Amino acid sequence: MFSRCQATCVLLADPVVESLNAMSRDQRIQCSLDMVEAGDAVLAVTEAYRINNETLGNAEPALHTHIIPRCRHEPDDKRRRPAWVGYDWPTSRRFDPVAKRAFVEGVLMRLTNNAVAGA
């Protein structure tokens, strides 16, 4: 488990569309379920007490959801605001696959287990 909430995920819609409105009902349901299950996996491998799901498609014309763990140790002025407002994203650290290996493997293991259990 990570000692801090310094890992986020981005879930891309399948099929790639500009908005939820471009999906069929079944695709919307699947996209929502995928988002919740990815959030459950991130929650399980971090010290987060909740997950913020921020679904966007404005800067990039492809529907995607940022899955952001929120931790009680975050300062109130950051924790209680949308991540895009509370943090300086342009100056944040870039993804380091070596440093985040345990996080990535933990999320993948949980998603794989959920897929097998749901099959």
C-alpha positions as CSV (number, residue, x, y, z in Angstrom):
1,M,0.0,0.0,0.0
2,F,1.2,3.5,-0.8
3,S,1.9,5.7,2.2
4,R,0.6,8.7,0.3
5,C,-1.9,9.5,-2.4
6,Q,0.4,10.4,-5.1
7,A,-0.8,8.1,-7.9
8,T,-3.7,8.7,-10.2
9,C,-5.1,6.8,-13.2
10,V,-6.6,7.9,-16.5
11,L,-9.4,5.7,-17.9
12,L,-9.9,6.1,-21.7
13,A,-13.4,5.4,-23.1
14,D,-13.7,2.4,-25.4
15,P,-14.8,3.2,-28.1
16,V,-13.0,6.5,-28.2
17,V,-15.7,9.2,-28.4
18,E,-15.9,12.9,-27.6
19,S,-18.5,12.6,-24.9
20,L,-20.8,10.1,-23.1
21,N,-23.6,11.4,-25.3
22,A,-21.9,9.8,-28.3
23,M,-22.2,6.3,-26.6
24,S,-25.0,3.9,-26.6
25,R,-26.8,3.1,-23.4
26,D,-24.9,-0.2,-23.0
27,Q,-21.6,1.6,-23.7
28,R,-22.4,4.3,-21.1
29,I,-23.2,1.6,-18.5
30,Q,-19.9,-0.3,-19.2
31,C,-17.9,2.9,-19.1
32,S,-19.4,3.8,-15.7
33,L,-18.8,0.3,-14.4
34,D,-15.1,0.4,-15.6
35,M,-14.7,3.8,-13.9
36,V,-16.0,2.5,-10.5
37,E,-13.9,-0.7,-10.7
38,A,-10.8,1.2,-11.5
39,G,-11.5,3.5,-8.6
40,D,-12.0,0.5,-6.3
41,A,-8.6,-0.8,-7.4
42,V,-6.9,2.5,-6.8
43,L,-8.6,2.8,-3.4
44,A,-7.4,-0.7,-2.4
45,V,-3.7,0.1,-3.1
46,T,-3.5,3.6,-1.6
47,E,-4.3,5.2,1.7
48,A,-7.1,7.1,0.1
49,Y,-10.4,7.5,2.0
50,R,-12.3,8.2,-1.2
51,I,-11.8,8.5,-5.0
52,N,-12.6,11.6,-7.1
53,N,-13.7,10.7,-10.6
54,E,-13.3,13.7,-13.0
55,T,-14.6,12.9,-16.4
56,L,-13.4,15.3,-19.1
57,G,-13.2,15.7,-22.8
58,N,-12.7,19.4,-23.2
59,A,-8.9,19.9,-23.7
60,E,-8.5,16.5,-25.4
61,P,-11.5,15.6,-27.6
62,A,-11.5,12.1,-26.3
63,L,-13.7,11.1,-23.3
64,H,-11.5,10.2,-20.4
65,T,-11.8,10.0,-16.6
66,H,-9.1,10.9,-14.1
67,I,-9.3,8.6,-11.1
68,I,-7.8,10.6,-8.2
69,P,-7.3,9.2,-4.7
70,R,-8.0,11.7,-2.0
71,C,-6.3,11.4,1.4
72,R,-7.1,12.8,4.8
73,H,-3.5,14.1,5.1
74,E,-4.0,16.5,2.2
75,P,-4.3,20.1,3.3
76,D,-7.9,21.2,3.5
77,D,-7.5,23.8,0.9
78,K,-6.5,21.1,-1.6
79,R,-8.5,18.1,-0.3
80,R,-11.9,19.8,-0.4
81,R,-11.4,21.2,-3.9
82,P,-11.4,19.6,-7.3
83,A,-7.9,18.3,-8.0
84,W,-7.6,20.7,-11.0
85,V,-8.1,23.7,-8.8
86,G,-6.1,22.6,-5.7
87,Y,-2.9,21.5,-7.4
88,D,-0.5,22.9,-9.9
89,W,-0.6,20.2,-12.6
90,P,1.9,21.8,-15.1
91,T,4.7,21.6,-12.5
92,S,3.8,18.2,-11.0
93,R,6.1,15.2,-11.2
94,R,5.9,13.2,-14.3
95,F,5.0,9.5,-14.2
96,D,7.9,7.3,-13.3
97,P,7.2,3.6,-14.1
98,V,9.9,2.3,-11.8
99,A,8.8,4.3,-8.8
100,K,5.1,3.5,-9.4
101,R,5.6,-0.2,-10.3
102,A,4.0,-1.5,-7.1
103,F,1.0,0.8,-7.6
104,V,0.5,-0.2,-11.3
105,E,0.9,-3.9,-10.5
106,G,-1.5,-3.6,-7.6
107,V,-4.2,-1.9,-9.7
108,L,-3.7,-4.4,-12.5
109,M,-4.0,-7.4,-10.2
110,R,-7.2,-6.1,-8.7
111,L,-8.7,-5.3,-12.1
112,T,-7.8,-8.7,-13.3
113,N,-9.3,-10.4,-10.3
114,N,-12.5,-8.4,-10.7
115,A,-12.7,-9.4,-14.4
116,V,-12.2,-13.1,-13.5
117,A,-14.7,-13.0,-10.7
118,G,-17.3,-11.2,-12.9
119,A,-16.8,-13.7,-15.8
